[in-house]
Amino acid sequence: MAVLSPSDRAGECAELQRDRVACPGGITKAQLAAVVAAIDDWWETTGAGLANTSIPQPQRGILTPKQKAAIFMRILRRRYEVTA
C-alpha cells in the first residue's frame, strides 16, 4: 500500500483540526501536516512491516492487510482510549 496522497493527507489534517481530543491546539496547521506526513511515511517504510512480522504464522498468512489494519486500529483505540 502506498503512502496517502497529498489531498488525503490534507483531508486527514482538516479532520484532525476539528477533533478537540486528537488536536487540542498548541501546534500550527503546518506542524500538524508535518506530523501526518511523518507518521504516514514511517508506517509505509517501517511500521507496517514490523506490525506484520509481529503476527505469528499461520495467522500472518491467513489475514488480509485490511484485517490486520482493523485489528491494529482496535488495539490502538483500546490502549490509548481513543474513540473514532
Contacts in CASP RR format, 6 or more apart in sequence:
PFRMAT RR
TARGET T0000
AUTHOR 0000-0000-0000
METHOD contacts of the structure
MODEL  1
MAVLSPSDRAGECAELQRDRVACPGGITKAQLAAVVAAIDDWWETTGAGL
ANTSIPQPQRGILTPKQKAAIFMRILRRRYEVTA
1 44 0 8 1.000
1 48 0 8 1.000
1 65 0 8 1.000
2 44 0 8 1.000
3 40 0 8 1.000
3 41 0 8 1.000
3 44 0 8 1.000
4 12 0 8 1.000
4 36 0 8 1.000
4 40 0 8 1.000
9 33 0 8 1.000
9 36 0 8 1.000
9 37 0 8 1.000
9 40 0 8 1.000
10 33 0 8 1.000
12 36 0 8 1.000
13 29 0 8 1.000
13 32 0 8 1.000
13 33 0 8 1.000
13 36 0 8 1.000
16 22 0 8 1.000
16 23 0 8 1.000
16 32 0 8 1.000
16 36 0 8 1.000
17 23 0 8 1.000
17 29 0 8 1.000
17 32 0 8 1.000
21 82 0 8 1.000
21 83 0 8 1.000
22 82 0 8 1.000
23 32 0 8 1.000
27 35 0 8 1.000
51 68 0 8 1.000
51 72 0 8 1.000
52 60 0 8 1.000
52 68 0 8 1.000
53 60 0 8 1.000
55 63 0 8 1.000
55 68 0 8 1.000
63 71 0 8 1.000
76 82 0 8 1.000
77 83 0 8 1.000
77 84 0 8 1.000
END
